[in-house]
Amino acid sequence: MGFRKAGSSDIVDVKQCPILVPQLEALLPKVRACLGSLQVMRHLGHVELVQATSGTLMILRHTAPLSSADREKLERFSHSEGLDLYLAPDSEILETVSGEMPLV
């Protein structure tokens, strides 16, 4: 888990981010562990963590369908961490797993 290197598709591994709000930085190891346990791991495009006024939310972009086992893991993770979770199978779709659909 990390950031794409400028001008390439290489991922620069990130263990911590000093400019990230503390609540989100504390989630990084847990997000890494959860995503690493998914069957669809290699089909994850990107993860967005947002600290909104309504709480923490995570948007997970994936390029292949999630198995029911992966969906269950993600749903359990979102409940255990108290965050809203949305799946984005493509740029036009945002599916709510837990929480309320954000206002656009």
Biopython code that builds the backbone (N, CA, C, O; Angstrom):
import numpy as np
from Bio.PDB.StructureBuilder import StructureBuilder

atoms = [
    (1, "MET", "N", (0.859, -1.158, 0.000)),
    (1, "MET", "CA", (0.000, 0.000, 0.000)),
    (1, "MET", "C", (0.903, 1.217, 0.000)),
    (1, "MET", "O", (1.847, 1.296, 0.786)),
    (2, "GLY", "N", (0.618, 2.156, -0.871)),
    (2, "GLY", "CA", (1.442, 3.352, -0.953)),
    (2, "GLY", "C", (0.938, 4.279, -2.038)),
    (2, "GLY", "O", (-0.251, 4.323, -2.352)),
    (3, "PHE", "N", (1.869, 5.009, -2.593)),
    (3, "PHE", "CA", (1.545, 5.982, -3.638)),
    (3, "PHE", "C", (2.229, 5.575, -4.930)),
    (3, "PHE", "O", (3.286, 4.944, -4.910)),
    (4, "ARG", "N", (1.625, 5.936, -6.053)),
    (4, "ARG", "CA", (2.272, 5.673, -7.340)),
    (4, "ARG", "C", (3.427, 6.648, -7.534)),
    (4, "ARG", "O", (3.296, 7.849, -7.293)),
    (5, "LYS", "N", (4.545, 6.111, -7.968)),
    (5, "LYS", "CA", (5.723, 6.924, -8.256)),
    (5, "LYS", "C", (5.430, 7.776, -9.489)),
    (5, "LYS", "O", (4.835, 7.298, -10.454)),
    (6, "ALA", "N", (5.845, 9.026, -9.451)),
    (6, "ALA", "CA", (5.594, 9.955, -10.558)),
    (6, "ALA", "C", (6.113, 9.376, -11.872)),
    (6, "ALA", "O", (7.251, 8.915, -11.951)),
    (7, "GLY", "N", (5.274, 9.405, -12.889)),
    (7, "GLY", "CA", (5.676, 8.966, -14.214)),
    (7, "GLY", "C", (5.794, 7.463, -14.387)),
    (7, "GLY", "O", (6.338, 7.006, -15.393)),
    (8, "SER", "N", (5.294, 6.672, -13.426)),
    (8, "SER", "CA", (5.372, 5.219, -13.564)),
    (8, "SER", "C", (4.175, 4.581, -12.873)),
    (8, "SER", "O", (3.353, 5.261, -12.259)),
    (9, "SER", "N", (4.099, 3.268, -12.986)),
    (9, "SER", "CA", (3.032, 2.550, -12.285)),
    (9, "SER", "C", (3.567, 1.865, -11.033)),
    (9, "SER", "O", (2.853, 1.098, -10.387)),
    (10, "ASP", "N", (4.836, 2.144, -10.688)),
    (10, "ASP", "CA", (5.436, 1.566, -9.484)),
    (10, "ASP", "C", (4.788, 2.154, -8.238)),
    (10, "ASP", "O", (4.460, 3.340, -8.195)),
    (11, "ILE", "N", (4.608, 1.306, -7.218)),
    (11, "ILE", "CA", (4.047, 1.749, -5.947)),
    (11, "ILE", "C", (5.180, 1.950, -4.949)),
    (11, "ILE", "O", (6.002, 1.060, -4.733)),
    (12, "VAL", "N", (5.208, 3.129, -4.347)),
    (12, "VAL", "CA", (6.171, 3.431, -3.287)),
    (12, "VAL", "C", (5.480, 3.089, -1.971)),
    (12, "VAL", "O", (4.478, 3.707, -1.609)),
    (13, "ASP", "N", (6.019, 2.103, -1.259)),
    (13, "ASP", "CA", (5.413, 1.627, -0.019)),
    (13, "ASP", "C", (5.391, 2.735, 1.031)),
    (13, "ASP", "O", (6.373, 3.458, 1.206)),
    (14, "VAL", "N", (4.268, 2.860, 1.724)),
    (14, "VAL", "CA", (4.114, 3.884, 2.758)),
    (14, "VAL", "C", (3.668, 3.199, 4.044)),
    (14, "VAL", "O", (2.619, 2.556, 4.082)),
    (15, "LYS", "N", (4.462, 3.339, 5.088)),
    (15, "LYS", "CA", (4.106, 2.779, 6.396)),
    (15, "LYS", "C", (3.440, 3.834, 7.269)),
    (15, "LYS", "O", (2.598, 3.510, 8.107)),
    (16, "GLN", "N", (3.814, 5.090, 7.073)),
    (16, "GLN", "CA", (3.214, 6.190, 7.822)),
    (16, "GLN", "C", (3.238, 7.433, 6.955)),
    (16, "GLN", "O", (3.988, 7.520, 5.983)),
    (17, "CYS", "N", (2.400, 8.397, 7.326)),
    (17, "CYS", "CA", (2.306, 9.638, 6.560)),
    (17, "CYS", "C", (2.192, 10.791, 7.550)),
    (17, "CYS", "O", (1.138, 10.980, 8.157)),
    (18, "PRO", "N", (3.257, 11.562, 7.721)),
    (18, "PRO", "CA", (3.259, 12.608, 8.744)),
    (18, "PRO", "C", (2.276, 13.750, 8.499)),
    (18, "PRO", "O", (2.005, 14.519, 9.421)),
    (19, "ILE", "N", (1.740, 13.886, 7.303)),
    (19, "ILE", "CA", (0.784, 14.973, 7.063)),
    (19, "ILE", "C", (-0.668, 14.502, 7.133)),
    (19, "ILE", "O", (-1.592, 15.302, 6.993)),
    (20, "LEU", "N", (-0.861, 13.211, 7.347)),
    (20, "LEU", "CA", (-2.202, 12.651, 7.463)),
    (20, "LEU", "C", (-2.744, 12.915, 8.864)),
    (20, "LEU", "O", (-1.991, 12.867, 9.837)),
    (21, "VAL", "N", (-4.037, 13.193, 8.975)),
    (21, "VAL", "CA", (-4.615, 13.410, 10.305)),
    (21, "VAL", "C", (-4.392, 12.149, 11.136)),
    (21, "VAL", "O", (-4.454, 11.042, 10.601)),
    (22, "PRO", "N", (-4.135, 12.298, 12.435)),
    (22, "PRO", "CA", (-3.784, 11.151, 13.281)),
    (22, "PRO", "C", (-4.793, 9.998, 13.233)),
    (22, "PRO", "O", (-4.395, 8.834, 13.274)),
    (23, "GLN", "N", (-6.083, 10.305, 13.148)),
    (23, "GLN", "CA", (-7.093, 9.239, 13.106)),
    (23, "GLN", "C", (-6.903, 8.341, 11.885)),
    (23, "GLN", "O", (-7.053, 7.123, 11.973)),
    (24, "LEU", "N", (-6.576, 8.947, 10.755)),
    (24, "LEU", "CA", (-6.391, 8.163, 9.536)),
    (24, "LEU", "C", (-5.043, 7.458, 9.528)),
    (24, "LEU", "O", (-4.938, 6.325, 9.058)),
    (25, "GLU", "N", (-4.018, 8.117, 10.043)),
    (25, "GLU", "CA", (-2.707, 7.462, 10.091)),
    (25, "GLU", "C", (-2.759, 6.219, 10.967)),
    (25, "GLU", "O", (-2.126, 5.212, 10.652)),
    (26, "ALA", "N", (-3.505, 6.281, 12.061)),
    (26, "ALA", "CA", (-3.642, 5.123, 12.945)),
    (26, "ALA", "C", (-4.332, 3.955, 12.239)),
    (26, "ALA", "O", (-4.128, 2.799, 12.610)),
    (27, "LEU", "N", (-5.139, 4.248, 11.233)),
    (27, "LEU", "CA", (-5.841, 3.202, 10.480)),
    (27, "LEU", "C", (-4.955, 2.489, 9.452)),
    (27, "LEU", "O", (-5.267, 1.367, 9.050)),
    (28, "LEU", "N", (-3.864, 3.116, 9.023)),
    (28, "LEU", "CA", (-3.057, 2.560, 7.932)),
    (28, "LEU", "C", (-2.655, 1.100, 8.145)),
    (28, "LEU", "O", (-2.864, 0.292, 7.240)),
    (29, "PRO", "N", (-2.086, 0.720, 9.303)),
    (29, "PRO", "CA", (-1.705, -0.694, 9.468)),
    (29, "PRO", "C", (-2.909, -1.641, 9.421)),
    (29, "PRO", "O", (-2.809, -2.754, 8.904)),
    (30, "LYS", "N", (-4.033, -1.198, 9.957)),
    (30, "LYS", "CA", (-5.237, -2.037, 9.954)),
    (30, "LYS", "C", (-5.794, -2.180, 8.541)),
    (30, "LYS", "O", (-6.224, -3.264, 8.148)),
    (31, "VAL", "N", (-5.787, -1.092, 7.782)),
    (31, "VAL", "CA", (-6.246, -1.145, 6.389)),
    (31, "VAL", "C", (-5.333, -2.068, 5.593)),
    (31, "VAL", "O", (-5.806, -2.895, 4.813)),
    (32, "ARG", "N", (-4.030, -1.929, 5.789)),
    (32, "ARG", "CA", (-3.052, -2.775, 5.091)),
    (32, "ARG", "C", (-3.321, -4.256, 5.390)),
    (32, "ARG", "O", (-3.328, -5.083, 4.479)),
    (33, "ALA", "N", (-3.539, -4.583, 6.659)),
    (33, "ALA", "CA", (-3.786, -5.976, 7.046)),
    (33, "ALA", "C", (-5.090, -6.494, 6.444)),
    (33, "ALA", "O", (-5.142, -7.615, 5.938)),
    (34, "CYS", "N", (-6.131, -5.685, 6.497)),
    (34, "CYS", "CA", (-7.423, -6.099, 5.944)),
    (34, "CYS", "C", (-7.321, -6.330, 4.440)),
    (34, "CYS", "O", (-7.737, -7.374, 3.938)),
    (35, "LEU", "N", (-6.771, -5.364, 3.730)),
    (35, "LEU", "CA", (-6.679, -5.489, 2.272)),
    (35, "LEU", "C", (-5.769, -6.640, 1.870)),
    (35, "LEU", "O", (-6.019, -7.311, 0.869)),
    (36, "GLY", "N", (-4.711, -6.870, 2.649)),
    (36, "GLY", "CA", (-3.791, -7.968, 2.359)),
    (36, "GLY", "C", (-4.425, -9.338, 2.507)),
    (36, "GLY", "O", (-3.911, -10.321, 1.973)),
    (37, "SER", "N", (-5.536, -9.415, 3.227)),
    (37, "SER", "CA", (-6.209, -10.697, 3.435)),
    (37, "SER", "C", (-7.265, -10.994, 2.369)),
    (37, "SER", "O", (-7.863, -12.070, 2.374)),
    (38, "LEU", "N", (-7.496, -10.059, 1.468)),
    (38, "LEU", "CA", (-8.547, -10.236, 0.462)),
    (38, "LEU", "C", (-8.075, -11.084, -0.715)),
    (38, "LEU", "O", (-6.915, -11.010, -1.122)),
    (39, "GLN", "N", (-8.980, -11.883, -1.250)),
    (39, "GLN", "CA", (-8.673, -12.681, -2.438)),
    (39, "GLN", "C", (-8.455, -11.794, -3.662)),
    (39, "GLN", "O", (-7.699, -12.151, -4.565)),
    (40, "VAL", "N", (-9.113, -10.647, -3.688)),
    (40, "VAL", "CA", (-9.088, -9.750, -4.844)),
    (40, "VAL", "C", (-7.951, -8.724, -4.749)),
    (40, "VAL", "O", (-7.927, -7.760, -5.515)),
    (41, "MET", "N", (-7.029, -8.920, -3.837)),
    (41, "MET", "CA", (-5.954, -7.950, -3.547)),
    (41, "MET", "C", (-5.310, -7.369, -4.811)),
    (41, "MET", "O", (-5.131, -6.155, -4.908)),
    (42, "ARG", "N", (-4.967, -8.208, -5.761)),
    (42, "ARG", "CA", (-4.254, -7.700, -6.950)),
    (42, "ARG", "C", (-5.148, -6.873, -7.867)),
    (42, "ARG", "O", (-4.662, -6.246, -8.808)),
    (43, "HIS", "N", (-6.451, -6.868, -7.599)),
    (43, "HIS", "CA", (-7.391, -6.098, -8.413)),
    (43, "HIS", "C", (-7.853, -4.823, -7.720)),
    (43, "HIS", "O", (-8.843, -4.215, -8.125)),
    (44, "LEU", "N", (-7.141, -4.422, -6.682)),
    (44, "LEU", "CA", (-7.471, -3.173, -6.003)),
    (44, "LEU", "C", (-6.744, -2.040, -6.705)),
    (44, "LEU", "O", (-5.529, -2.089, -6.892)),
    (45, "GLY", "N", (-7.496, -1.021, -7.091)),
    (45, "GLY", "CA", (-6.902, 0.110, -7.800)),
    (45, "GLY", "C", (-6.354, 1.157, -6.855)),
    (45, "GLY", "O", (-5.183, 1.528, -6.941)),
    (46, "HIS", "N", (-7.198, 1.637, -5.949)),
    (46, "HIS", "CA", (-6.730, 2.592, -4.955)),
    (46, "HIS", "C", (-7.695, 2.629, -3.781)),
    (46, "HIS", "O", (-8.833, 2.168, -3.860)),
    (47, "VAL", "N", (-7.199, 3.192, -2.696)),
    (47, "VAL", "CA", (-7.971, 3.332, -1.464)),
    (47, "VAL", "C", (-7.970, 4.804, -1.095)),
    (47, "VAL", "O", (-6.925, 5.454, -1.103)),
    (48, "GLU", "N", (-9.129, 5.319, -0.776)),
    (48, "GLU", "CA", (-9.228, 6.694, -0.280)),
    (48, "GLU", "C", (-9.707, 6.639, 1.158)),
    (48, "GLU", "O", (-10.710, 5.993, 1.461)),
    (49, "LEU", "N", (-8.994, 7.313, 2.041)),
    (49, "LEU", "CA", (-9.419, 7.484, 3.428)),
    (49, "LEU", "C", (-9.746, 8.952, 3.620)),
    (49, "LEU", "O", (-8.942, 9.819, 3.276)),
    (50, "VAL", "N", (-10.919, 9.236, 4.166)),
    (50, "VAL", "CA", (-11.369, 10.616, 4.340)),
    (50, "VAL", "C", (-11.872, 10.794, 5.762)),
    (50, "VAL", "O", (-12.672, 10.000, 6.257)),
    (51, "GLN", "N", (-11.394, 11.848, 6.411)),
    (51, "GLN", "CA", (-11.929, 12.225, 7.716)),
    (51, "GLN", "C", (-12.901, 13.367, 7.479)),
    (51, "GLN", "O", (-12.494, 14.525, 7.381)),
    (52, "ALA", "N", (-14.184, 13.044, 7.387)),
    (52, "ALA", "CA", (-15.233, 14.034, 7.132)),
    (52, "ALA", "C", (-15.842, 14.487, 8.454)),
    (52, "ALA", "O", (-15.577, 13.896, 9.501)),
    (53, "THR", "N", (-16.646, 15.521, 8.403)),
    (53, "THR", "CA", (-17.309, 15.987, 9.623)),
    (53, "THR", "C", (-18.260, 14.929, 10.171)),
    (53, "THR", "O", (-18.520, 14.890, 11.373)),
    (54, "SER", "N", (-18.775, 14.075, 9.298)),
    (54, "SER", "CA", (-19.694, 13.014, 9.724)),
    (54, "SER", "C", (-18.973, 11.765, 10.218)),
    (54, "SER", "O", (-19.616, 10.852, 10.737)),
    (55, "GLY", "N", (-17.658, 11.708, 10.068)),
    (55, "GLY", "CA", (-16.881, 10.550, 10.507)),
    (55, "GLY", "C", (-15.869, 10.125, 9.462)),
    (55, "GLY", "O", (-15.595, 10.854, 8.509)),
    (56, "THR", "N", (-15.322, 8.945, 9.650)),
    (56, "THR", "CA", (-14.292, 8.411, 8.762)),
    (56, "THR", "C", (-14.947, 7.579, 7.669)),
    (56, "THR", "O", (-15.878, 6.814, 7.920)),
    (57, "LEU", "N", (-14.437, 7.745, 6.445)),
    (57, "LEU", "CA", (-14.932, 6.897, 5.371)),
    (57, "LEU", "C", (-13.786, 6.398, 4.517)),
    (57, "LEU", "O", (-12.735, 7.029, 4.412)),
    (58, "MET", "N", (-14.022, 5.236, 3.904)),
    (58, "MET", "CA", (-13.033, 4.615, 3.028)),
    (58, "MET", "C", (-13.727, 4.252, 1.725)),
    (58, "MET", "O", (-14.806, 3.661, 1.720)),
    (59, "ILE", "N", (-13.087, 4.617, 0.624)),
    (59, "ILE", "CA", (-13.568, 4.247, -0.702)),
    (59, "ILE", "C", (-12.530, 3.308, -1.299)),
    (59, "ILE", "O", (-11.344, 3.630, -1.357)),
    (60, "LEU", "N", (-12.986, 2.153, -1.739)),
    (60, "LEU", "CA", (-12.097, 1.133, -2.275)),
    (60, "LEU", "C", (-12.418, 0.910, -3.745)),
    (60, "LEU", "O", (-13.503, 0.445, -4.092)),
    (61, "ARG", "N", (-11.460, 1.248, -4.607)),
    (61, "ARG", "CA", (-11.610, 1.046, -6.059)),
    (61, "ARG", "C", (-11.113, -0.342, -6.384)),
    (61, "ARG", "O", (-10.003, -0.714, -6.002)),
    (62, "HIS", "N", (-11.930, -1.117, -7.093)),
    (62, "HIS", "CA", (-11.525, -2.472, -7.480)),
    (62, "HIS", "C", (-11.883, -2.707, -8.939)),
    (62, "HIS", "O", (-12.868, -2.174, -9.449)),
    (63, "THR", "N", (-11.063, -3.515, -9.598)),
    (63, "THR", "CA", (-11.226, -3.732, -11.036)),
    (63, "THR", "C", (-11.765, -5.116, -11.370)),
    (63, "THR", "O", (-11.900, -5.467, -12.542)),
    (64, "ALA", "N", (-12.074, -5.905, -10.340)),
    (64, "ALA", "CA", (-12.690, -7.224, -10.522)),
    (64, "ALA", "C", (-13.745, -7.384, -9.435)),
    (64, "ALA", "O", (-13.630, -6.781, -8.368)),
    (65, "PRO", "N", (-14.767, -8.188, -9.694)),
    (65, "PRO", "CA", (-15.807, -8.379, -8.679)),
    (65, "PRO", "C", (-15.234, -8.959, -7.383)),
    (65, "PRO", "O", (-14.296, -9.757, -7.403)),
    (66, "LEU", "N", (-15.813, -8.544, -6.271)),
    (66, "LEU", "CA", (-15.405, -9.065, -4.972)),
    (66, "LEU", "C", (-16.185, -10.337, -4.657)),
    (66, "LEU", "O", (-17.375, -10.437, -4.954)),
    (67, "SER", "N", (-15.507, -11.300, -4.058)),
    (67, "SER", "CA", (-16.202, -12.508, -3.609)),
    (67, "SER", "C", (-17.052, -12.158, -2.394)),
    (67, "SER", "O", (-16.846, -11.121, -1.764)),
    (68, "SER", "N", (-17.995, -13.012, -2.071)),
    (68, "SER", "CA", (-18.822, -12.760, -0.882)),
    (68, "SER", "C", (-17.959, -12.791, 0.372)),
    (68, "SER", "O", (-18.230, -12.053, 1.319)),
    (69, "ALA", "N", (-16.923, -13.629, 0.398)),
    (69, "ALA", "CA", (-16.018, -13.677, 1.554)),
    (69, "ALA", "C", (-15.274, -12.354, 1.710)),
    (69, "ALA", "O", (-15.122, -11.858, 2.827)),
    (70, "ASP", "N", (-14.809, -11.778, 0.601)),
    (70, "ASP", "CA", (-14.113, -10.486, 0.658)),
    (70, "ASP", "C", (-15.062, -9.380, 1.114)),
    (70, "ASP", "O", (-14.682, -8.531, 1.920)),
    (71, "ARG", "N", (-16.277, -9.384, 0.611)),
    (71, "ARG", "CA", (-17.265, -8.373, 1.022)),
    (71, "ARG", "C", (-17.543, -8.474, 2.517)),
    (71, "ARG", "O", (-17.646, -7.459, 3.207)),
    (72, "GLU", "N", (-17.663, -9.706, 3.015)),
    (72, "GLU", "CA", (-17.906, -9.905, 4.445)),
    (72, "GLU", "C", (-16.736, -9.390, 5.277)),
    (72, "GLU", "O", (-16.942, -8.742, 6.303)),
    (73, "LYS", "N", (-15.506, -9.675, 4.840)),
    (73, "LYS", "CA", (-14.321, -9.177, 5.556)),
    (73, "LYS", "C", (-14.324, -7.653, 5.602)),
    (73, "LYS", "O", (-14.078, -7.053, 6.648)),
    (74, "LEU", "N", (-14.604, -7.039, 4.468)),
    (74, "LEU", "CA", (-14.618, -5.577, 4.408)),
    (74, "LEU", "C", (-15.728, -4.989, 5.273)),
    (74, "LEU", "O", (-15.534, -3.971, 5.937)),
    (75, "GLU", "N", (-16.877, -5.629, 5.260)),
    (75, "GLU", "CA", (-17.984, -5.133, 6.082)),
    (75, "GLU", "C", (-17.648, -5.259, 7.568)),
    (75, "GLU", "O", (-17.900, -4.335, 8.341)),
    (76, "ARG", "N", (-17.082, -6.398, 7.971)),
    (76, "ARG", "CA", (-16.666, -6.571, 9.376)),
    (76, "ARG", "C", (-15.625, -5.525, 9.755)),
    (76, "ARG", "O", (-15.686, -4.944, 10.838)),
    (77, "PHE", "N", (-14.668, -5.288, 8.858)),
    (77, "PHE", "CA", (-13.632, -4.291, 9.119)),
    (77, "PHE", "C", (-14.249, -2.909, 9.307)),
    (77, "PHE", "O", (-13.893, -2.190, 10.241)),
    (78, "SER", "N", (-15.165, -2.540, 8.432)),
    (78, "SER", "CA", (-15.769, -1.205, 8.534)),
    (78, "SER", "C", (-16.533, -1.048, 9.844)),
    (78, "SER", "O", (-16.492, 0.017, 10.459)),
    (79, "HIS", "N", (-17.221, -2.086, 10.271)),
    (79, "HIS", "CA", (-17.958, -2.013, 11.539)),
    (79, "HIS", "C", (-17.005, -1.974, 12.733)),
    (79, "HIS", "O", (-17.211, -1.204, 13.671)),
    (80, "SER", "N", (-15.966, -2.804, 12.696)),
    (80, "SER", "CA", (-15.039, -2.843, 13.838)),
    (80, "SER", "C", (-14.261, -1.541, 13.987)),
    (80, "SER", "O", (-13.889, -1.168, 15.100)),
    (81, "GLU", "N", (-14.008, -0.841, 12.870)),
    (81, "GLU", "CA", (-13.256, 0.414, 12.919)),
    (81, "GLU", "C", (-14.164, 1.640, 12.934)),
    (81, "GLU", "O", (-13.683, 2.769, 13.027)),
    (82, "GLY", "N", (-15.466, 1.424, 12.843)),
    (82, "GLY", "CA", (-16.413, 2.533, 12.891)),
    (82, "GLY", "C", (-16.302, 3.484, 11.713)),
    (82, "GLY", "O", (-16.404, 4.701, 11.872)),
    (83, "LEU", "N", (-16.092, 2.922, 10.527)),
    (83, "LEU", "CA", (-15.997, 3.784, 9.347)),
    (83, "LEU", "C", (-17.041, 3.400, 8.313)),
    (83, "LEU", "O", (-17.502, 2.260, 8.265)),
    (84, "ASP", "N", (-17.403, 4.368, 7.491)),
    (84, "ASP", "CA", (-18.310, 4.123, 6.374)),
    (84, "ASP", "C", (-17.474, 3.596, 5.212)),
    (84, "ASP", "O", (-16.384, 4.102, 4.947)),
    (85, "LEU", "N", (-17.983, 2.588, 4.526)),
    (85, "LEU", "CA", (-17.234, 1.949, 3.451)),
    (85, "LEU", "C", (-18.033, 1.976, 2.160)),
    (85, "LEU", "O", (-19.218, 1.645, 2.131)),
    (86, "TYR", "N", (-17.351, 2.381, 1.090)),
    (86, "TYR", "CA", (-17.953, 2.444, -0.242)),
    (86, "TYR", "C", (-17.048, 1.712, -1.219)),
    (86, "TYR", "O", (-15.823, 1.806, -1.138)),
    (87, "LEU", "N", (-17.656, 0.989, -2.134)),
    (87, "LEU", "CA", (-16.920, 0.301, -3.186)),
    (87, "LEU", "C", (-17.132, 1.034, -4.498)),
    (87, "LEU", "O", (-18.231, 1.506, -4.790)),
    (88, "ALA", "N", (-16.069, 1.124, -5.282)),
    (88, "ALA", "CA", (-16.122, 1.794, -6.584)),
    (88, "ALA", "C", (-15.577, 0.836, -7.646)),
    (88, "ALA", "O", (-14.381, 0.844, -7.939)),
    (89, "PRO", "N", (-16.465, 0.002, -8.225)),
    (89, "PRO", "CA", (-15.996, -0.918, -9.259)),
    (89, "PRO", "C", (-15.595, -0.219, -10.549)),
    (89, "PRO", "O", (-14.853, -0.784, -11.353)),
    (90, "ASP", "N", (-16.073, 0.996, -10.758)),
    (90, "ASP", "CA", (-15.594, 1.841, -11.854)),
    (90, "ASP", "C", (-15.824, 3.294, -11.465)),
    (90, "ASP", "O", (-16.397, 3.578, -10.414)),
    (91, "SER", "N", (-15.381, 4.202, -12.309)),
    (91, "SER", "CA", (-15.416, 5.621, -11.942)),
    (91, "SER", "C", (-16.825, 6.200, -11.880)),
    (91, "SER", "O", (-17.007, 7.305, -11.369)),
    (92, "GLU", "N", (-17.818, 5.488, -12.385)),
    (92, "GLU", "CA", (-19.191, 5.991, -12.413)),
    (92, "GLU", "C", (-20.073, 5.421, -11.303)),
    (92, "GLU", "O", (-21.205, 5.869, -11.126)),
    (93, "ILE", "N", (-19.568, 4.443, -10.556)),
    (93, "ILE", "CA", (-20.389, 3.749, -9.562)),
    (93, "ILE", "C", (-19.770, 3.881, -8.177)),
    (93, "ILE", "O", (-18.562, 3.717, -8.009)),
    (94, "LEU", "N", (-20.610, 4.177, -7.187)),
    (94, "LEU", "CA", (-20.196, 4.195, -5.786)),
    (94, "LEU", "C", (-21.249, 3.408, -5.013)),
    (94, "LEU", "O", (-22.394, 3.841, -4.889)),
    (95, "GLU", "N", (-20.850, 2.252, -4.496)),
    (95, "GLU", "CA", (-21.769, 1.352, -3.807)),
    (95, "GLU", "C", (-21.529, 1.418, -2.303)),
    (95, "GLU", "O", (-20.390, 1.304, -1.850)),
    (96, "THR", "N", (-22.579, 1.600, -1.538)),
    (96, "THR", "CA", (-22.476, 1.657, -0.085)),
    (96, "THR", "C", (-22.412, 0.247, 0.491)),
    (96, "THR", "O", (-23.280, -0.582, 0.218)),
    (97, "VAL", "N", (-21.375, -0.020, 1.294)),
    (97, "VAL", "CA", (-21.277, -1.272, 2.040)),
    (97, "VAL", "C", (-21.760, -1.030, 3.462)),
    (97, "VAL", "O", (-22.535, -1.815, 4.007)),
    (98, "SER", "N", (-21.294, 0.067, 4.059)),
    (98, "SER", "CA", (-21.767, 0.464, 5.388)),
    (98, "SER", "C", (-21.772, 1.984, 5.457)),
    (98, "SER", "O", (-20.950, 2.649, 4.826)),
    (99, "GLY", "N", (-22.701, 2.521, 6.224)),
    (99, "GLY", "CA", (-22.838, 3.966, 6.318)),
    (99, "GLY", "C", (-23.897, 4.473, 5.355)),
    (99, "GLY", "O", (-24.581, 3.697, 4.688)),
    (100, "GLU", "N", (-24.015, 5.777, 5.300)),
    (100, "GLU", "CA", (-24.988, 6.410, 4.413)),
    (100, "GLU", "C", (-24.278, 6.968, 3.189)),
    (100, "GLU", "O", (-23.121, 7.381, 3.262)),
    (101, "MET", "N", (-24.979, 6.976, 2.074)),
    (101, "MET", "CA", (-24.415, 7.520, 0.837)),
    (101, "MET", "C", (-24.089, 8.997, 1.053)),
    (101, "MET", "O", (-24.953, 9.764, 1.477)),
    (102, "PRO", "N", (-22.837, 9.406, 0.763)),
    (102, "PRO", "CA", (-22.476, 10.815, 0.956)),
    (102, "PRO", "C", (-23.221, 11.719, -0.018)),
    (102, "PRO", "O", (-23.563, 11.314, -1.129)),
    (103, "LEU", "N", (-23.463, 12.940, 0.416)),
    (103, "LEU", "CA", (-24.089, 13.926, -0.463)),
    (103, "LEU", "C", (-23.067, 14.403, -1.474)),
    (103, "LEU", "O", (-21.900, 14.606, -1.139)),
    (104, "VAL", "N", (-23.496, 14.579, -2.692)),
    (104, "VAL", "CA", (-22.573, 14.998, -3.752)),
    (104, "VAL", "C", (-22.756, 16.462, -4.035)),
    (104, "VAL", "O", (-22.072, 17.014, -4.896)),
]
sb = StructureBuilder()
sb.init_structure("model")
sb.init_model(0)
sb.init_chain("A")
sb.init_seg("    ")
for serial, (resi, resn, name, xyz) in enumerate(atoms, 1):
    if name == "N":
        sb.init_residue(resn, " ", resi, " ")
    sb.init_atom(name, np.array(xyz, "f"), 0.0, 1.0, " ", f" {name:<3s}", serial, name[0])
structure = sb.get_structure()
